[in-house]
């Protein structure tokens, strides 16, 4: 089983704390290749839509999971646009509102169901990702994201078995 972890100090490993504020979306990824399952634990603000894109450092063509207070969505992002809605592959295991934040747990198989869906792999120990925070509560055409609240990061995994 691989877990998304980062080195906090010399030899100390902790879960990546993306969700430590009410603004930056939080993410924990668990990959179980033996069971062919990827699980995402995503946390973000209740008052805005937010999303995380996988496998790229720019928007165009990136597979993204978008969360808002009404549900979750899977998209192939466009160049400065929401892009194309994809058939949902994840199953929403739980959704909890905790004060001003939403915690959503999603699960699915590792392989993407189409070329536009991201394929998660236990063979890769790093993963490029982008995040964005919307200007409104619901994800829709024209709602846009905050230009200063986007992040690009290369995430590292460790084997927890």
Backbone as a ProteinNet text record, in pm:
[ID]
protein_1_A
[PRIMARY]
XXXXXXXXXXXXXXXXXXXXXXXXXXXXXXXXXXXXXXXXXXXXXXXXXXXXXXXXXXXXXXXXXXXXXXXXXXXXXXXXXXXXXXXXXXXXXXXXXXXXXXXXXXXXXXXXXXXXXXXXXXXXXXXXXXXXXXXXXXXXXXXXXXXXXXXXXXXXXXXXX
[TERTIARY]
85.6	0	89.5	61.7	134.4	48.8	110	39.5	112.5	38.5	96.9	154	286	353.9	462.3	508.3	618	712.6	835	931.6	917.7	887.3	869	1000.6	1081.5	1210.6	1299.6	1421.1	1514.4	1454.7	1418.9	1369.2	1225.8	1156.4	1018.6	921.9	820.7	724.8	586.3	518	382.3	296	164.8	73.8	80.6	83.4	97.1	-13.7	20.7	-80.5	-133.3	-184.4	-242.1	-364	-438.7	-565.2	-555.6	-449.8	-432.3	-497.5	-556.4	-627.4	-765.7	-848.7	-981.2	-975.8	-859.9	-848.8	-785.9	-678.2	-606.1	-668.5	-709.1	-764.7	-664.9	-714.8	-631.7	-648	-545.7	-549.1	-465.6	-523.6	-449	-483.9	-382.6	-402.2	-348	-426.4	-382	-399.2	-291.8	-294.1	-267.2	-361.4	-346.3	-346.7	-227	-217.8	-268.3	-255.4	-303.8	-455.8	-523.8	-670	-717.6	-623.5	-655.1	-747.3	-709.6	-793.3	-708.1	-760.8	-705	-813.9	-774.9	-867.8	-816	-904.4	-871	-949.9	-883.9	-949.4	-921.4	-1026.8	-1011.4	-1088.2	-1022.8	-1085.8	-1068.3	-1177.3	-1171.2	-1285.3	-1291.8	-1392.1	-1532.6	-1630	-1770.7	-1824.1	-1771.6	-1826	-1780.9	-1687.5	-1636.7	-1614.5	-1612.6	-1570.7	-1418.4	-1363.6	-1219	-1187.3	-1065	-1031.6	-884	-855.8	-718.1	-703.2	-601.8	-571.3	-451	-451	-348.6	-264.9	-132.7	-43.6	4.5	-12.4	30.2	54.7	121.7	149.2	79.5	-0.5	-77.8	-220.4	-312.5	-453.1	-485.6	-443.7	-492.4	-467	-576.4	-566.3	-553.5	-550.7	-532	-663.4	-655	-768	-780.4	-901.3	-921.4	-1048	-1043.5	-1160.6	-1198.2	-1322.2	-1373.1	-1478.9	-1473.1	-1568.1	-1640.2	-1771.2	-1844.8	-1949.2	-2028	-2121.6	-2233.8	-2248.8	-2353.9	-2306.5	-2175.5	-2126.8	-1981.7	-1943.3	-1808.3	-1821.1	-1718.2	-1718.5	-1580.3	-1574.8	-1447.7	-1443.5	-1331.9	-1317.4	-1182.6	-1178.8	-1055.2	-1050.8	-957.8	-954.3	-913.6	-966.5	-928.8	-826	-782.9	-690.7	-772.3	-755.8	-830.3	-981.2	-1025.7	-1169.5	-1193.8	-1320.2	-1353.2	-1332.5	-1329.8	-1301.2	-1422.8	-1399.6	-1502.3	-1536.8	-1666.8	-1712.4	-1690.3	-1640.3	-1616.3	-1717.4	-1737.8	-1818.5	-1750.5	-1830.1	-1771.9	-1724.4	-1598.7	-1542.2	-1530.6	-1505.9	-1495.9	-1633.6	-1633.5	-1752.5	-1731.8	-1832.6	-1822.1	-1853.3	-1749.7	-1766.1	-1825.9	-1791.4	-1847.9	-1829.2	-1914.4	-1908.1	-1950.5	-1861.7	-1889.2	-1864.1	-1961.3	-1942.8	-1895.4	-1778.4	-1716	-1693.4	-1790.6	-1780.1	-1789.3	-1683.3	-1678.7	-1605.5	-1579.8	-1509	-1590.4	-1560.1	-1617.8	-1503.8	-1526.2	-1433.1	-1503	-1443.6	-1500.9	-1402.1	-1451.2	-1369.5	-1420.5	-1329.3	-1362.1	-1276.4	-1331.8	-1255.9	-1286.9	-1191.2	-1209.5	-1092.3	-1098.9	-986.5	-872.3	-753.1	-635	-639.4	-683	-681.3	-794.3	-762.4	-864.4	-956.2	-1085.6	-1183.2	-1177.9	-1106.2	-1088.3	-951.3	-904.3	-776.2	-777.8	-896.3	-906.1	-904.4	-930.8	-925.7	-782.2	-736	-599.6	-587.7	-475.4	-444.7	-344.4	-384	-296.1	-212.3	-87.9	1	84.7	107.6	197.3	342.7	364.8	501.6	568.2	488.6	542.2	535.9	648	652.6	644	625.8	599.4	481.6	411.6	294	280.8	277.2	252	104.6	74.8	-63.6	-80.3	-202.2	-238	-364.3	-380.4	-501.6	-555.5	-683.8	-744.9	-861	-887.3	-998	-1089.4	-1217.4	-1312.7	-1354.9	-1418.9	-1469.6	-1610.9	-1676.7	-1815.7	-1836.1	-1954.8	-1983.7	-1998.7	-2050	-2078.4	-1990.8	-1947	-1863.6	-1953.6	-1935	-2014.8	-1937.1	-1976	-1912.6	-1917.5	-1805.3	-1798.4	-1769.7	-1763.2	-1738.4	-1591	-1501.7	-1359.7	-1298	-1164.9	-1092.1	-1010.9	-971.7	-889	-749.6	-702.3	-572.3	-454.8	-467.9	-356.8	-366.9	-472.8	-490.3	-485	-379.1	-352	-214.3	-199.9	-73.2	-33.1	96.1	153.2	253.5	248.6	339.4	368.4	486.7	522.1	511.6	420.8	391.7	474.7	516.7	597	518.9	533.2	466.9	572.3	527.9	612.5	532.1	601.1	536.2	507.9	381.6	343.9	319.8	351	328.5	446.5
-117.5	0	122.9	215.7	341.7	450.5	539.4	653.6	780.5	886	1014.9	1071.9	1077.7	1126.1	1224.5	1301.1	1392.4	1387.8	1427.3	1429.4	1561.1	1554.4	1674.6	1719.5	1626.2	1655.3	1534.4	1538.8	1429.6	1294.5	1214	1079.4	1067.7	1179.1	1174.5	1188.8	1101	1105.5	1138.8	1231.5	1268.6	1275.9	1267.6	1284.2	1429	1448.7	1582.8	1675.4	1786.5	1871.8	1980.7	1942.5	2045.1	2108.5	2036.3	2086.5	2151.1	2223.2	2279.6	2416.2	2471.8	2598.9	2582.5	2683.5	2680.9	2715.7	2747.4	2792.1	2686.2	2623.1	2529.7	2391.2	2332.4	2196.1	2096.4	2002.5	1898.7	1768.7	1683.9	1559	1453.2	1333.6	1213.8	1109.9	1043.7	939.9	809.1	702.4	568.9	478	412.7	321.6	181.2	90.6	-50.2	-129.1	-159	-226.9	-370.8	-437.3	-574.8	-580.4	-480.4	-474.7	-393.7	-333.3	-249.6	-134	-61.7	46.5	169.6	284.9	412.6	481.6	538	610.7	752.6	848.5	988.8	1040.1	1104.2	1177.2	1324	1397.8	1536.3	1627.8	1737.1	1832.3	1972.7	2050.4	2187.6	2269.5	2397.8	2488	2457.3	2475	2455	2567.9	2688.1	2806.4	2822.7	2739.4	2752.8	2615.7	2609.4	2486.4	2482.1	2363.9	2346.6	2216.2	2205	2085.5	2054.1	1929.9	1882.6	1807.6	1846.4	1782	1691.3	1579.5	1476.9	1455.6	1439	1398.4	1509.5	1635	1745.4	1867.8	1968.2	2091.4	2211.2	2185.6	2289.5	2239.5	2330.6	2292.5	2212.9	2257.1	2191.7	2040.8	1964.1	1819.1	1744.3	1814.7	1750.4	1691.5	1568.1	1503.5	1564.4	1608.1	1672.7	1621.8	1620.5	1593.5	1726.1	1767.6	1894.3	1864.7	1938.1	1921.5	2053.7	2047.4	2163.2	2112.5	2202.3	2160.1	2072.2	2063.9	1980.1	1840.5	1821	1689.8	1693.5	1591.3	1587.9	1561.3	1601.8	1593	1552	1485.9	1450.8	1521.4	1590.8	1672.3	1651.7	1670.6	1691.4	1841.2	1909.3	2054.5	2110.5	2228.3	2299.3	2406.2	2475.9	2588.2	2705.6	2739.5	2848	2829.3	2704.5	2676.7	2548.9	2526.5	2406.8	2279.7	2288.7	2171.9	2084.8	1953	1855	1767.7	1756.6	1667.8	1523.8	1442.3	1300.6	1216.4	1094.9	999.4	976.4	978.1	957.7	814.4	800.4	668.4	643.7	748.8	734.2	705.5	640.1	622.3	705.7	783.1	864.3	776.9	744.8	658.8	735.2	863.9	945.2	1092.9	1173.5	1320.1	1373.5	1447.9	1500.7	1650.6	1727	1870.5	1890.6	1954.4	1977.5	2128.1	2196.2	2341	2405.3	2470.2	2538.3	2457.3	2328.8	2244.3	2120.3	2064.3	1937.8	1836.6	1717.1	1606	1501.2	1469.9	1373.7	1259	1136.5	1017.7	950.2	930.1	870.1	745.9	644.5	523.6	481.3	412.8	355.8	263.7	195.9	115.3	204.2	147	225.1	274.3	189.2	224.2	320	420.3	511.5	440.4	471	403.8	452.5	561.4	613	679.6	715	786	921.5	978.7	1107.9	1096.6	978.1	954.4	919.3	972.8	945.7	802.5	738.6	605.6	620.1	577.1	579.2	452.7	461.8	346.6	338.9	217.7	198.8	192.7	196.7	194	330.8	435.6	571.2	624.8	670.6	720.1	872	937.2	1080.3	1106.8	1215.7	1249.8	1401	1458.1	1601.3	1627	1740.7	1774.8	1925.8	1969.2	2110.4	2123.4	2236.5	2263.3	2400.4	2418.8	2549.6	2567.9	2692.8	2730.6	2823.3	2788.1	2866.1	2995.2	3079.2	3207	3196.6	3083.6	3069.2	2933.2	2912.1	2787.2	2669.3	2693.4	2583.2	2590.6	2474.9	2464.3	2471.8	2574.4	2591.7	2680	2676.1	2758.8	2905.7	2972.8	3114.6	3146.5	3045.9	3075.4	3101.9	3042.6	3070.2	3035.6	3045.9	3021.3	3143.4	3151	3261.1	3248.4	3349.5	3336.9	3321.8	3372	3362.7	3241.4	3161.2	3044.2	2916.3	2904.9	2783.8	2734.2	2603.7	2547.3	2433.6	2421.8	2312.4	2243.3	2111.3	2040.5	1901.7	1852.7	1715.4	1639.8	1540.7	1468.6	1341.9	1303.3	1183.2	1079.8	953.8	842	757.9	689.8	590.5	463.4	352.5	223.6	205.5	185	172.8	29.2	-66.3	-207.5	-263.3
0	0	0	-91.2	-94.8	-35.6	38.1	95	56.8	37.3	6.7	134.9	141.5	260.9	221.5	315.8	291.8	411.5	390.7	500.6	574.5	702.9	783.9	846.9	886.8	947.8	920.2	959.8	934.3	972.6	873	896.7	945.3	962.1	1011.7	895.3	886.7	777.5	831.1	763.8	802.5	678.3	695.7	582.4	536.3	405.2	347.6	396.3	461.4	521.9	428.8	311.6	224	285.3	367.8	419	555	581.4	714.4	730	623.8	634.4	573.4	585.5	524.4	376	322.5	183.6	94.2	136.3	50.6	59.6	-54.7	-49.6	8.3	86.9	146.1	70.6	72.8	-2	67.4	79	116	11.4	-42.2	-143.8	-89.2	-103.5	-66	-186.7	-226.8	-340.5	-290.3	-315.4	-279.6	-410.1	-461.8	-591.4	-583.9	-469.1	-456	-468.5	-415.7	-424.1	-544.8	-620.1	-736.2	-696.7	-590.4	-538.8	-509.3	-547.4	-503.3	-422.2	-307.9	-221.8	-204.8	-220.1	-199.6	-80.4	11.5	119.9	91	53.1	11.1	105.6	146.9	238.7	182	187.1	139.2	194.2	155.7	211.4	162.4	248.8	217.2	128.2	145.1	78.3	-66.7	-114.4	-250.8	-312.4	-445.9	-511.2	-507.7	-517.4	-520	-590.4	-640.5	-714.8	-713	-748.9	-757.2	-888.9	-966.3	-1093.4	-1076.8	-1147.4	-1128.3	-1254.2	-1233.7	-1341	-1431.2	-1391.4	-1476	-1389.5	-1446.7	-1374.5	-1439	-1542.1	-1609.9	-1629.9	-1657.3	-1672.1	-1799	-1917.2	-2039.8	-2042.5	-2055.6	-2067	-1936.1	-1823.3	-1693.4	-1641.8	-1591.2	-1524.9	-1385.6	-1350.3	-1220.9	-1152.9	-1020.5	-938.2	-873.2	-896.2	-845.6	-740	-629.8	-519.5	-498	-479.2	-428.7	-330.6	-276.4	-172.3	-226.3	-359.1	-418.3	-455.5	-473	-514.4	-559.4	-636.4	-692.9	-842.6	-916.8	-1062	-1109.3	-1222.5	-1285	-1419.9	-1446.3	-1566.6	-1632.4	-1763	-1836.9	-1858.2	-1789.8	-1790.2	-1926.2	-1957	-2077.8	-2046.3	-2150.3	-2131.7	-2079.8	-1955.5	-1891.8	-1899.5	-1893.5	-1891.8	-1813.1	-1778.5	-1701.7	-1783.1	-1914.1	-1996.6	-2017.8	-2019.5	-2053.7	-1933.9	-1906.2	-1798.7	-1841.5	-1750	-1775.6	-1698.4	-1745.2	-1670	-1535.9	-1428.3	-1295.3	-1280.4	-1240.8	-1213.7	-1063.4	-987.4	-842.1	-782.8	-668.6	-586.1	-461.4	-425.6	-305.3	-185.1	-107.2	10.1	127.6	139.6	246.7	215.4	277.6	267.4	403.4	467.7	600.7	599.5	647.1	665.4	808.3	821	950.7	964.8	1024.5	1035.6	898.6	857.5	728.2	622.1	647.7	552.3	517.6	400.3	355.6	348.3	399.5	384.6	299.1	183.2	89.4	71.7	82.8	57.9	-68.1	-164.7	-293.1	-315.5	-381.8	-415.1	-558	-620.5	-753.7	-783.1	-897.8	-944.4	-990.1	-999.9	-1037.3	-1181.6	-1274.5	-1417.3	-1450.8	-1530.1	-1578.5	-1675.9	-1671.9	-1757.5	-1902.5	-1927.4	-2062.7	-2068.9	-2188.2	-2196.3	-2124.3	-2102.9	-2034.4	-1882.8	-1829.7	-1685.1	-1646	-1534.6	-1488.5	-1438.9	-1470.5	-1418.9	-1305	-1186.8	-1070.5	-1072.8	-1025.3	-1029.6	-903.4	-857.8	-743.6	-788.7	-919.2	-971.7	-966.7	-962.5	-959.3	-816.9	-767.9	-630.9	-623	-739.1	-739.8	-832.5	-808	-884.9	-888.9	-1010.4	-1023.6	-997.9	-934.8	-904.6	-904.2	-937.4	-930.7	-846.5	-782.2	-705	-743.3	-723.1	-746.8	-650.1	-617.8	-530.8	-610.2	-618.2	-696.7	-630.8	-711.8	-662.9	-607.5	-631.7	-588.3	-522.6	-468.9	-397.9	-492	-613.7	-705.2	-829.1	-875.6	-994.9	-1117.3	-1199.6	-1320.6	-1417.4	-1542	-1644.1	-1602.5	-1611.8	-1579.3	-1434.2	-1346.7	-1205.1	-1177.5	-1253.3	-1241.7	-1108	-1103.9	-979.6	-943.7	-819.7	-772.2	-833.1	-905.5	-972.3	-876.5	-755.1	-659.8	-569.3	-585.7	-500.3	-582.4	-662.4	-739.5	-696.6	-690	-646.3	-738.8	-761.8	-839.3	-749.1	-745.7	-657.1	-710.6	-681.7	-709.1	-576.5	-571.9	-448.5	-442.6	-323.8	-304.8	-224.9	-262.2	-194.2	-123.6	-18.9	46.7	63.6	69.4	89.9	237.6	273.8	414.7	457.1	368.6	403.7	478
[MASK]
+++++++++++++++++++++++++++++++++++++++++++++++++++++++++++++++++++++++++++++++++++++++++++++++++++++++++++++++++++++++++++++++++++++++++++++++++++++++++++++++++

